[in-house]
Amino acid sequence: MYRSLKKDQIYTGEITEKKSRFLSYMTFAGSEEEALIFIDSIRKKHHDARHNCSAYIIAGPTGDILHSSDDGEPSGTAGKPMMAVLSGAELKNAVMVVTRYFGGVLLGTGGLVRAYTDAAKEALKAAEPEILNMDEFTVFAIAFDYAKEGSVRRLLEKYGTFPSETDYSDKVEFTVNILSERGESFEKELTETLSGAVKTEIRGKVMLPKE
């Protein structure tokens, strides 16, 4: 469905263009608040820089949250090209900051767009080997008799998953994540395997790395 970054990792890059230094930073952000906290941390780290431009894309339940800032650069020359790098890489839940230390030579609007694009691509290049492919999974809660546990576990293995939660009471209860595109076939096969002796409930949807 989309790609994202490993948590707690910061990917960096750097370019120099006509004596101006452009330092790029990119990391995972699970919410807009996390993105803003990261931007503020880079701003404090480079408080002496001329510009700390930023862009982020956060996946939301009703639509993506997109934001970019030129931070004093001419409109559309920094945040917009950085956003283009994020969206072009199909990244979500990602925030990027590019810090510029002015070198005394004006780059012009075209030069700025190229510089911020190239700096953003350097951080992306550092992240690329660790980028995760995210997909939608359906969360199923299933309850069945103890004697059927082995059959259920074999079926889950076939679907490449395992219980994320287990509860042993009067029945065995598993919570499992099934790739949504295979959810219907999973329910059908589970019912057939247990001859209908199973209670199934869909608890919602989650985005998880696809193996």
C-alpha positions as CSV (number, residue, x, y, z in Angstrom):
1,M,0.0,0.0,0.0
2,Y,2.9,2.4,0.8
3,R,6.4,2.4,2.1
4,S,7.7,3.7,5.5
5,L,10.8,3.9,7.7
6,K,12.1,1.9,10.6
7,K,11.4,3.5,13.9
8,D,14.1,5.3,16.0
9,Q,16.4,5.6,13.0
10,I,17.6,9.0,11.6
11,Y,18.8,9.0,8.0
12,T,21.1,11.8,6.9
13,G,22.8,13.3,3.8
14,E,24.8,16.3,2.8
15,I,25.6,18.3,-0.3
16,T,27.4,21.5,-1.0
17,E,26.2,23.9,-3.7
18,K,28.2,27.1,-4.4
19,K,29.6,27.2,-0.8
20,S,26.2,26.6,0.8
21,R,25.9,23.4,2.9
22,F,22.7,21.5,2.8
23,L,22.3,18.9,5.6
24,S,19.3,16.5,5.3
25,Y,17.6,14.5,8.1
26,M,14.8,12.0,7.7
27,T,13.0,9.8,10.3
28,F,9.8,7.9,11.0
29,A,6.9,9.9,12.5
30,G,3.7,8.1,13.5
31,S,1.8,11.4,14.0
32,E,1.9,15.0,13.1
33,E,3.0,15.8,16.7
34,E,6.0,13.5,16.3
35,A,6.9,15.1,13.1
36,L,6.8,18.6,14.6
37,I,8.9,17.5,17.6
38,F,11.6,16.1,15.2
39,I,11.6,19.3,13.2
40,D,12.0,21.4,16.3
41,S,14.9,19.2,17.5
42,I,16.8,19.8,14.2
43,R,16.0,23.5,14.4
44,K,17.5,23.6,17.9
45,K,20.5,21.5,16.7
46,H,21.2,24.0,13.9
47,H,19.9,27.2,15.5
48,D,22.7,29.1,13.8
49,A,21.7,28.0,10.3
50,R,20.0,30.4,7.8
51,H,17.1,27.9,7.1
52,N,15.7,24.7,8.4
53,C,13.1,23.6,5.8
54,S,10.8,20.7,6.3
55,A,8.2,18.3,4.8
56,Y,6.2,15.4,6.1
57,I,3.5,12.9,5.1
58,I,1.5,11.2,7.9
59,A,-1.0,8.5,7.1
60,G,-4.3,9.2,8.7
61,P,-7.5,7.2,9.1
62,T,-9.5,9.7,6.9
63,G,-6.6,10.8,4.6
64,D,-3.0,11.7,4.6
65,I,-1.6,14.8,6.4
66,L,0.9,16.7,4.2
67,H,2.8,19.7,5.3
68,S,5.9,21.6,4.0
69,S,7.8,24.7,5.0
70,D,10.3,26.9,3.1
71,D,11.4,28.5,6.4
72,G,12.3,31.8,4.7
73,E,13.5,30.5,1.4
74,P,11.5,31.8,-1.7
75,S,8.1,30.2,-1.9
76,G,8.1,26.7,-3.4
77,T,11.9,26.3,-3.6
78,A,12.5,24.1,-0.5
79,G,9.5,22.4,1.2
80,K,7.7,21.6,-2.1
81,P,10.7,19.8,-3.7
82,M,11.4,17.9,-0.5
83,M,7.7,16.8,-0.4
84,A,8.1,15.7,-4.0
85,V,11.0,13.4,-3.0
86,L,8.9,11.9,-0.1
87,S,5.8,11.3,-2.3
88,G,7.9,10.1,-5.3
89,A,9.4,7.4,-3.0
90,E,5.8,6.5,-1.9
91,L,6.8,7.2,1.7
92,K,4.3,7.9,4.5
93,N,4.8,8.5,8.2
94,A,8.1,10.2,7.3
95,V,9.4,13.6,8.1
96,M,12.4,15.4,6.6
97,V,14.4,18.5,7.5
98,V,17.0,20.1,5.3
99,T,19.2,22.6,7.0
100,R,21.0,25.2,4.9
101,Y,24.1,27.1,5.9
102,F,24.4,30.0,3.5
103,G,27.7,30.2,1.7
104,G,27.4,33.8,0.5
105,V,26.4,33.0,-3.1
106,L,22.8,33.3,-4.3
107,L,21.5,30.2,-6.1
108,G,18.4,31.6,-7.7
109,T,15.0,29.8,-7.5
110,G,16.0,27.0,-9.9
111,G,19.3,26.4,-8.1
112,L,17.5,26.2,-4.7
113,V,15.0,23.7,-6.0
114,R,17.8,21.5,-7.4
115,A,19.8,21.8,-4.1
116,Y,16.9,21.0,-1.8
117,T,15.9,18.1,-4.1
118,D,19.4,16.7,-4.2
119,A,19.8,17.1,-0.4
120,A,16.5,15.3,0.2
121,K,17.6,12.5,-2.2
122,E,20.8,12.0,-0.2
123,A,18.8,11.2,3.0
124,L,16.5,9.0,1.0
125,K,19.5,7.1,-0.4
126,A,20.7,6.4,3.1
127,A,17.3,5.1,4.1
128,E,16.6,3.0,1.0
129,P,18.1,-0.3,2.2
130,E,15.9,-0.2,5.3
131,I,12.6,1.1,3.9
132,L,9.6,-1.1,4.8
133,N,6.8,-2.1,2.5
134,M,3.6,-1.5,4.5
135,D,0.3,-3.2,3.7
136,E,-3.2,-3.4,5.2
137,F,-3.9,-6.3,7.6
138,T,-7.3,-7.3,9.0
139,V,-7.3,-8.1,12.8
140,F,-9.3,-11.3,13.5
141,A,-10.3,-12.6,16.9
142,I,-11.1,-16.3,16.7
143,A,-12.4,-18.7,19.4
144,F,-12.4,-22.5,19.1
145,D,-12.1,-25.7,21.0
146,Y,-8.8,-26.8,22.5
147,A,-8.7,-29.9,20.4
148,K,-8.5,-27.8,17.2
149,E,-5.5,-25.7,18.3
150,G,-3.0,-27.7,16.2
151,S,-5.2,-27.4,13.1
152,V,-5.6,-23.6,13.6
153,R,-1.8,-23.1,14.1
154,R,-1.1,-25.0,10.9
155,L,-3.6,-22.8,9.0
156,L,-2.0,-19.7,10.4
157,E,1.4,-20.9,9.3
158,K,0.1,-21.4,5.8
159,Y,-1.0,-17.7,5.9
160,G,2.4,-16.6,7.2
161,T,1.2,-15.4,10.5
162,F,0.9,-16.3,14.2
163,P,-1.3,-15.2,17.1
164,S,-0.4,-11.7,18.4
165,E,-2.5,-12.4,21.5
166,T,-3.7,-15.7,23.1
167,D,-6.2,-16.5,25.8
168,Y,-7.0,-19.9,27.2
169,S,-10.3,-20.0,29.1
170,D,-13.3,-22.2,28.2
171,K,-12.1,-22.0,24.6
172,V,-8.8,-21.0,22.9
173,E,-8.9,-17.4,21.7
174,F,-6.4,-16.0,19.2
175,T,-6.0,-12.6,17.8
176,V,-4.3,-12.7,14.4
177,N,-3.4,-10.3,11.6
178,I,-4.2,-11.5,8.1
179,L,-3.3,-9.6,5.0
180,S,-6.6,-7.9,4.1
181,E,-6.6,-9.1,0.5
182,R,-6.5,-12.7,1.9
183,G,-9.0,-12.1,4.7
184,E,-12.1,-13.6,2.9
185,S,-10.3,-16.8,1.9
186,F,-8.8,-17.1,5.4
187,E,-12.3,-16.9,7.0
188,K,-13.7,-19.5,4.5
189,E,-10.8,-21.9,5.0
190,L,-10.9,-21.5,8.8
191,T,-14.6,-22.4,8.8
192,E,-14.0,-25.4,6.6
193,T,-11.0,-26.6,8.7
194,L,-13.0,-26.5,11.9
195,S,-16.3,-27.6,10.3
196,G,-17.9,-24.4,11.4
197,A,-17.0,-24.8,15.1
198,V,-15.4,-21.4,15.4
199,K,-16.4,-17.9,16.4
200,T,-14.8,-15.2,14.2
201,E,-14.8,-11.4,14.8
202,I,-13.1,-8.7,12.9
203,R,-11.5,-6.2,15.3
204,G,-10.3,-3.6,12.7
205,K,-7.5,-2.9,10.3
206,V,-3.8,-2.1,10.8
207,M,-0.9,-1.2,8.6
208,L,2.1,-3.5,9.1
209,P,5.3,-4.3,7.3
210,K,4.7,-6.9,4.6
211,E,7.2,-9.7,4.7
